[in-house]
């Protein structure tokens, strides 16, 4: 379970880094003649969508593992 969570975090950070790369690459000025700028923003949106999907998947996985008894909360000792 620990390795699965680590892989999910790496996937989340990887897609966030990919979105940053596409954002920093720049899209140039937007006008009616420059349609390439619109097509450059698609990879960034796709990378951010994957990040959201990975985050939701990780949350559901942790919730499922808790319900199945595979992980148990330890809490903070009083």
Residue pairs with C-beta under 8 A, 6 or more apart in sequence:
1 65
1 70
1 71
4 61
5 58
5 61
5 62
8 54
8 57
8 58
8 61
9 58
11 50
11 54
12 51
12 54
12 55
12 58
15 47
15 48
15 50
15 51
15 54
16 47
16 48
16 51
18 43
18 47
19 44
19 47
19 48
19 51
22 40
22 41
22 43
22 44
22 47
23 44
25 40
26 40
27 37
27 38
27 40
27 41
28 34
28 36
28 37
28 40
29 37
30 37
30 38
62 71
65 71
66 72
66 73
